[in-house]
Amino acid sequence: MRHTWTGWDGTVWDLTKPRDGVFLMAEGLEGIDMPDMVQHTHESAVVHGSSWEGYQVTGRKVFWPIYLYHDESSEAWINRDRAFWRTLRPGTVGTWTVELPGSREQRTLRLRFVGVTPGNSNDPAFRGWQTYGIEFMVEQPFWEGPPIIRSWNNGEQIPLDVWPPITVSPYQTIGNATVANPGDVESFVKWTVTGPTTSVQVGVGDGIAIANFQVPDGSKLVINTDPRNFEATLDGVDVFPQIQRFDTNMALPPGDPIRLSLAMGGTGSVQAEFTPLYFRVN
């Protein structure tokens, strides 16, 4: 697996090329397997055993054993060490990306620096190398796959121009709209309605959002169903109070394609964007 680190400052470090001077050591890496979980159970005073009621993913421990070196000079080592540590500034977020062998499939995890344990107390600039044990925290504990976009209209095909490249399907019509979630857990959809429309309904199963107002030609109504960031904007302006119905149970379950709850008045289009989430990196 190829590991890269993209710091808050935009710099990218390949952590699987020892010749580049900063790399992950083979032993001690944590964070690529299952996250931390709590199992919720219920016990009764009159019945033996317990009943399982569900689980909650509470977090993920991430620990990097890092080796940093430079063979040229003490000054060169200090410059490299400074540049790497600049990417770990407390309060900022960076991205750990893992590319799986063979398929070039990628998973990402957003990290915040927590603490470090130096490998030893000798002068690293004199030696030209140092080992670090770096601990991170995650706010969203699932590994993320590349975003998936699906788009529908009332029959006319419209080109979709997006960058960077992401998974995009041909346009389908509103009446046969389905989508599959390849992840391990539910995801939440960000809907983008491009006018002209007179009304629109978007959702998954019984959970729907309804906007009974006009979206002008070329304007964009964005409805985000993620519980951490509920929002509805029209060309960037908050219109959440104008949404006639906004259910909180619009999660897209993992698994095979399911039919979406879409309806639209007008000749615009509806786009669904979501990020598949995974327990493990592979």
C-alpha positions in Angstrom: 0.0 0.0 0.0 1.2 3.5 -0.8 0.7 6.0 2.0 0.8 9.8 1.5 0.2 12.7 3.8 -1.3 16.0 2.6 -0.7 18.7 5.2 -3.0 21.7 5.9 -0.6 23.7 3.8 -1.1 21.6 0.7 2.3 19.9 0.7 2.3 16.2 -0.1 4.6 13.7 1.5 5.1 10.2 0.2 5.5 8.1 3.3 6.4 4.9 1.5 9.6 6.1 -0.2 12.6 5.9 2.2 14.8 7.7 -0.2 12.6 10.8 0.1 13.7 11.1 3.8 10.4 10.7 5.6 8.7 7.3 5.8 6.5 5.1 7.9 8.3 2.2 9.6 7.0 -1.3 9.2 6.2 -2.0 12.9 3.7 -0.1 15.1 1.4 1.5 12.5 -2.2 1.9 13.9 -5.3 3.2 12.2 -5.9 1.0 9.1 -8.0 -1.6 10.7 -11.4 -1.6 12.5 -12.3 1.6 14.5 -13.2 1.7 18.2 -16.8 0.6 19.0 -19.3 0.5 21.8 -21.9 -2.3 21.8 -25.2 -1.2 23.4 -27.0 -4.0 25.3 -29.9 -4.4 27.7 -30.1 -6.7 30.7 -33.3 -7.7 32.5 -33.6 -8.8 36.1 -35.9 -11.7 35.2 -34.2 -13.0 32.0 -30.7 -14.5 31.7 -28.2 -13.0 29.3 -28.6 -9.7 27.4 -30.2 -8.2 24.3 -28.2 -6.4 21.7 -29.6 -3.0 20.8 -27.0 -1.6 18.5 -23.4 -0.3 18.2 -21.7 3.0 18.0 -18.4 3.8 16.4 -16.7 6.1 18.9 -13.4 6.9 17.3 -10.2 5.5 15.8 -6.7 5.4 17.2 -4.1 6.5 14.7 -0.4 6.2 15.4 2.5 6.7 13.0 6.0 5.4 13.6 8.0 7.9 11.5 11.6 7.9 10.5 13.0 11.2 9.3 16.6 11.6 8.0 18.9 13.6 5.7 22.4 12.5 4.7 23.6 15.8 3.4 24.2 18.1 6.4 22.8 19.1 9.8 21.2 22.2 8.1 19.5 20.0 5.5 18.1 17.7 8.2 16.8 20.7 10.1 15.1 22.1 7.0 13.4 18.8 6.2 12.4 18.3 9.8 10.9 21.8 10.0 9.0 21.4 6.7 7.5 18.1 7.8 6.5 19.4 11.3 4.9 22.5 9.7 2.3 20.2 8.3 1.4 18.9 11.8 0.4 22.3 13.2 -2.1 21.8 16.1 -5.6 22.9 15.3 -5.3 22.1 11.6 -6.4 19.1 9.6 -4.4 17.0 7.1 -5.3 14.0 5.0 -3.8 10.5 5.1 -4.3 8.8 1.8 -3.8 5.1 1.2 -3.6 3.7 -2.3 -4.4 0.0 -2.5 -2.0 -2.2 -4.5 -3.1 -3.3 -8.0 -6.4 -1.4 -8.2 -5.1 2.1 -7.5 -8.3 2.4 -5.3 -7.8 5.1 -2.7 -9.1 5.6 0.9 -8.6 8.8 2.9 -8.8 9.8 6.6 -8.7 13.3 7.9 -6.4 13.7 10.9 -5.5 16.2 13.7 -2.2 16.1 15.5 -2.4 15.1 19.2 1.1 14.4 20.4 4.5 12.9 19.7 7.1 10.6 21.4 10.6 11.2 20.2 12.6 8.0 19.5 15.6 9.0 21.7 17.3 12.1 23.2 20.5 12.3 21.2 21.1 15.3 18.9 19.2 14.4 15.7 20.8 17.2 13.7 24.2 15.8 14.4 23.2 12.3 13.5 21.0 13.3 10.6 18.0 11.2 11.6 15.3 10.9 14.2 12.3 8.6 14.8 9.0 9.9 16.0 5.9 8.2 17.4 3.0 10.5 16.2 -0.5 10.3 17.6 -3.5 11.7 15.8 -7.2 12.1 16.4 -10.1 11.7 13.9 -13.5 13.4 14.0 -15.0 11.2 11.3 -13.7 7.7 12.1 -14.5 5.9 8.8 -12.1 5.6 5.9 -13.5 7.6 2.9 -13.7 6.4 -0.7 -13.7 8.7 -3.7 -17.0 10.8 -3.9 -19.7 9.3 -6.0 -22.0 11.5 -8.2 -25.2 10.4 -9.9 -27.4 12.8 -11.9 -31.0 12.7 -13.3 -33.3 14.9 -15.2 -36.6 14.5 -17.0 -35.1 12.9 -20.1 -32.7 15.3 -21.8 -29.0 14.4 -21.3 -26.8 17.2 -19.9 -23.0 16.9 -19.8 -21.4 16.9 -16.3 -18.1 18.8 -16.0 -16.4 18.0 -12.7 -12.8 18.2 -11.3 -11.0 16.4 -9.9 -12.1 13.2 -11.6 -14.7 11.3 -9.6 -17.2 8.5 -10.2 -19.9 9.8 -12.5 -22.8 7.9 -14.2 -24.7 8.8 -17.3 -27.9 10.8 -16.8 -31.0 8.8 -15.9 -34.5 10.1 -15.7 -36.2 11.0 -12.5 -38.6 8.1 -12.7 -36.0 5.4 -12.6 -33.5 7.0 -10.3 -31.5 4.4 -8.2 -28.1 4.5 -6.6 -25.9 1.9 -4.8 -23.7 2.7 -1.8 -20.5 0.5 -1.9 -19.5 1.5 1.6 -19.8 -0.5 4.8 -22.1 2.0 6.6 -24.7 4.5 5.7 -23.8 7.8 3.9 -25.6 11.1 3.6 -26.3 12.7 0.3 -25.7 16.3 -0.8 -28.4 17.1 -3.4 -27.8 19.8 -6.0 -30.8 20.9 -8.0 -30.0 23.0 -11.1 -32.9 25.1 -12.5 -35.2 25.8 -14.1 -37.6 24.0 -11.7 -40.9 25.0 -10.1 -40.7 22.4 -7.3 -38.5 19.5 -6.3 -38.5 16.5 -4.0 -35.3 14.6 -3.1 -34.7 11.8 -0.6 -34.1 8.2 0.2 -37.0 5.9 1.1 -39.5 7.6 3.4 -37.1 10.4 4.3 -37.5 13.3 1.9 -37.0 17.0 1.5 -39.5 19.2 -0.5 -38.9 22.6 -1.9 -42.0 24.1 -3.4 -40.4 27.2 -4.8 -38.8 28.2 -8.1 -35.2 27.6 -8.9 -34.4 29.9 -11.8 -32.6 28.7 -14.9 -29.0 28.0 -14.1 -29.4 28.6 -10.4 -28.4 25.8 -7.9 -30.3 24.7 -4.9 -28.1 22.7 -2.6 -29.6 20.4 0.1 -27.2 18.7 2.5 -28.7 15.9 4.5 -25.7 15.2 6.7 -26.9 15.6 10.4 -23.6 17.3 11.2 -24.3 20.0 8.6 -28.0 20.3 7.7 -28.4 23.1 5.1 -30.3 24.3 2.1 -28.9 27.2 0.0 -29.9 28.8 -3.3 -26.9 30.2 -5.1 -25.2 30.3 -1.7 -28.0 32.1 0.1 -29.7 30.3 3.1 -33.2 29.1 2.2 -33.6 26.4 4.9 -36.7 28.1 6.4 -38.4 27.9 3.0 -38.0 24.1 2.7 -41.6 22.7 3.2 -40.4 19.4 4.5 -37.0 18.2 5.7 -36.8 14.8 7.3 -33.8 13.9 9.4 -33.8 10.2 8.3 -32.4 10.5 4.8 -29.4 8.2 5.2 -28.3 6.1 2.2 -27.8 2.5 3.4 -24.9 0.4 2.2 -25.5 -2.3 -0.4 -27.3 -2.8 -3.7 -29.0 0.0 -5.7 -32.2 1.3 -4.1 -34.8 3.5 -5.6 -34.7 7.2 -4.6 -37.6 9.4 -3.8 -37.2 12.0 -6.6 -39.8 14.3 -8.2 -39.3 17.6 -10.1 -41.4 20.1 -11.9 -39.4 21.7 -14.7 -36.6 20.9 -17.1 -33.7 21.2 -14.7 -31.6 18.4 -13.2 -31.0 16.7 -9.8 -27.5 15.6 -8.7 -26.7 13.3 -5.7 -23.2 13.3 -4.3 -22.1 11.2 -1.4 -18.9 9.7 0.1 -18.8 5.9 0.7 -17.5 5.1 4.2 -15.5 2.0 5.2 -14.5 0.4 8.5 -11.0 -0.6 7.2 -8.6 0.8 4.7 -8.8 -2.4 2.5 
